[in-house]
Amino acid sequence: MNTNRVYRNKLSTERIISEIESNKGRQFDPEIADVMLGLLRAGKIPGEEL
């Protein structure tokens, strides 16, 4: 989600967090989603600053 694709530009960190939160338990495993959200919020995953 944080890289440009032919069909869309990269998403902002806020948008990535929103996508993960809204799809947690449906598209994304809840436990993995929580870990990813923590990493994103802590700035441990590349992307724009929050």
Residue pairs with C-beta under 8 A, 6 or more apart in sequence:
1 10
1 11
1 15
1 16
1 19
2 10
2 11
2 13
2 16
2 45
2 46
2 47
3 10
4 10
11 19
12 47
12 48
13 40
13 47
13 48
13 49
13 50
14 50
16 40
16 47
17 37
17 40
17 41
20 28
20 33
20 36
20 37
20 40
21 33
21 37
23 33
24 30
24 33
24 34
25 33
28 36
36 45
39 45
40 47
41 50
43 49
43 50
